[in-house]
Amino acid sequence: MKNAKKVSEESQLSAQPASEKLPEAKRDGLKKGWLKKLRGGLLLVIGYLLSPLSGLVSSTAFTLVIVALIHFKILDTPDLFSTQQSIDILGS
């Protein structure tokens, strides 16, 4: 008889909606947590979308700095394809 009573109590508890089972404090915590997760997700998406732009800006700035250093003759350009110097790669 005790087992039947226990089973009927458990079945009544399982028939209740989830919101009725949770205490009030836990329901408020779920609402706040939901908003934090939504905000975090939005910031993650915005960061993901802006990452190629920041990469483009940084590489462009780097290129401009190198061009300025070459222009003001602070940095020498290498003579990679110079016909005056021939480099014997094969050693023959």
CNS distance restraints for C-alpha pairs under 8 A (distance, minus, plus):
assign (resid   1 and name CA) (resid   5 and name CA) 6.34 0.50 0.50
assign (resid   2 and name CA) (resid   6 and name CA) 6.20 0.50 0.50
assign (resid   3 and name CA) (resid   7 and name CA) 6.13 0.50 0.50
assign (resid   4 and name CA) (resid   8 and name CA) 6.20 0.50 0.50
assign (resid   5 and name CA) (resid   9 and name CA) 6.32 0.50 0.50
assign (resid   6 and name CA) (resid  10 and name CA) 6.26 0.50 0.50
assign (resid   7 and name CA) (resid  11 and name CA) 6.12 0.50 0.50
assign (resid   8 and name CA) (resid  12 and name CA) 6.23 0.50 0.50
assign (resid   9 and name CA) (resid  13 and name CA) 6.31 0.50 0.50
assign (resid  10 and name CA) (resid  14 and name CA) 6.16 0.50 0.50
assign (resid  11 and name CA) (resid  15 and name CA) 6.21 0.50 0.50
assign (resid  12 and name CA) (resid  16 and name CA) 6.74 0.50 0.50
assign (resid  13 and name CA) (resid  21 and name CA) 7.75 0.50 0.50
assign (resid  16 and name CA) (resid  20 and name CA) 6.43 0.50 0.50
assign (resid  16 and name CA) (resid  21 and name CA) 6.90 0.50 0.50
assign (resid  17 and name CA) (resid  21 and name CA) 6.79 0.50 0.50
assign (resid  18 and name CA) (resid  22 and name CA) 6.59 0.50 0.50
assign (resid  19 and name CA) (resid  27 and name CA) 7.23 0.50 0.50
assign (resid  22 and name CA) (resid  26 and name CA) 6.24 0.50 0.50
assign (resid  22 and name CA) (resid  27 and name CA) 6.51 0.50 0.50
assign (resid  23 and name CA) (resid  27 and name CA) 6.60 0.50 0.50
assign (resid  24 and name CA) (resid  28 and name CA) 6.45 0.50 0.50
assign (resid  25 and name CA) (resid  29 and name CA) 6.27 0.50 0.50
assign (resid  26 and name CA) (resid  30 and name CA) 6.22 0.50 0.50
assign (resid  27 and name CA) (resid  31 and name CA) 6.45 0.50 0.50
assign (resid  28 and name CA) (resid  32 and name CA) 6.36 0.50 0.50
assign (resid  29 and name CA) (resid  33 and name CA) 5.98 0.50 0.50
assign (resid  30 and name CA) (resid  34 and name CA) 5.98 0.50 0.50
assign (resid  31 and name CA) (resid  35 and name CA) 6.48 0.50 0.50
assign (resid  32 and name CA) (resid  36 and name CA) 6.33 0.50 0.50
assign (resid  33 and name CA) (resid  37 and name CA) 6.13 0.50 0.50
assign (resid  34 and name CA) (resid  38 and name CA) 6.19 0.50 0.50
assign (resid  35 and name CA) (resid  39 and name CA) 6.13 0.50 0.50
assign (resid  36 and name CA) (resid  40 and name CA) 6.03 0.50 0.50
assign (resid  37 and name CA) (resid  41 and name CA) 6.03 0.50 0.50
assign (resid  38 and name CA) (resid  42 and name CA) 6.23 0.50 0.50
assign (resid  39 and name CA) (resid  43 and name CA) 6.24 0.50 0.50
assign (resid  40 and name CA) (resid  44 and name CA) 6.10 0.50 0.50
assign (resid  41 and name CA) (resid  45 and name CA) 6.24 0.50 0.50
assign (resid  42 and name CA) (resid  46 and name CA) 6.17 0.50 0.50
assign (resid  43 and name CA) (resid  47 and name CA) 6.04 0.50 0.50
assign (resid  44 and name CA) (resid  48 and name CA) 6.13 0.50 0.50
assign (resid  45 and name CA) (resid  49 and name CA) 6.15 0.50 0.50
assign (resid  46 and name CA) (resid  50 and name CA) 6.13 0.50 0.50
assign (resid  47 and name CA) (resid  51 and name CA) 6.03 0.50 0.50
assign (resid  48 and name CA) (resid  52 and name CA) 7.91 0.50 0.50
assign (resid  49 and name CA) (resid  53 and name CA) 7.85 0.50 0.50
assign (resid  50 and name CA) (resid  54 and name CA) 6.33 0.50 0.50
assign (resid  51 and name CA) (resid  55 and name CA) 6.18 0.50 0.50
assign (resid  52 and name CA) (resid  56 and name CA) 6.09 0.50 0.50
assign (resid  53 and name CA) (resid  57 and name CA) 6.20 0.50 0.50
assign (resid  54 and name CA) (resid  58 and name CA) 6.13 0.50 0.50
assign (resid  55 and name CA) (resid  59 and name CA) 6.12 0.50 0.50
assign (resid  56 and name CA) (resid  60 and name CA) 6.03 0.50 0.50
assign (resid  57 and name CA) (resid  61 and name CA) 6.11 0.50 0.50
assign (resid  58 and name CA) (resid  62 and name CA) 6.17 0.50 0.50
assign (resid  59 and name CA) (resid  63 and name CA) 6.19 0.50 0.50
assign (resid  60 and name CA) (resid  64 and name CA) 6.20 0.50 0.50
assign (resid  61 and name CA) (resid  65 and name CA) 6.22 0.50 0.50
assign (resid  62 and name CA) (resid  66 and name CA) 6.31 0.50 0.50
assign (resid  63 and name CA) (resid  67 and name CA) 6.16 0.50 0.50
assign (resid  64 and name CA) (resid  68 and name CA) 6.07 0.50 0.50
assign (resid  65 and name CA) (resid  69 and name CA) 6.18 0.50 0.50
assign (resid  66 and name CA) (resid  70 and name CA) 6.24 0.50 0.50
assign (resid  66 and name CA) (resid  75 and name CA) 7.91 0.50 0.50
assign (resid  67 and name CA) (resid  71 and name CA) 6.02 0.50 0.50
assign (resid  68 and name CA) (resid  72 and name CA) 6.17 0.50 0.50
assign (resid  69 and name CA) (resid  73 and name CA) 6.14 0.50 0.50
assign (resid  69 and name CA) (resid  74 and name CA) 5.11 0.50 0.50
assign (resid  69 and name CA) (resid  75 and name CA) 5.30 0.50 0.50
assign (resid  70 and name CA) (resid  74 and name CA) 5.98 0.50 0.50
assign (resid  70 and name CA) (resid  75 and name CA) 4.84 0.50 0.50
assign (resid  70 and name CA) (resid  76 and name CA) 6.13 0.50 0.50
assign (resid  70 and name CA) (resid  77 and name CA) 6.82 0.50 0.50
assign (resid  82 and name CA) (resid  86 and name CA) 7.65 0.50 0.50
assign (resid  88 and name CA) (resid  92 and name CA) 7.11 0.50 0.50
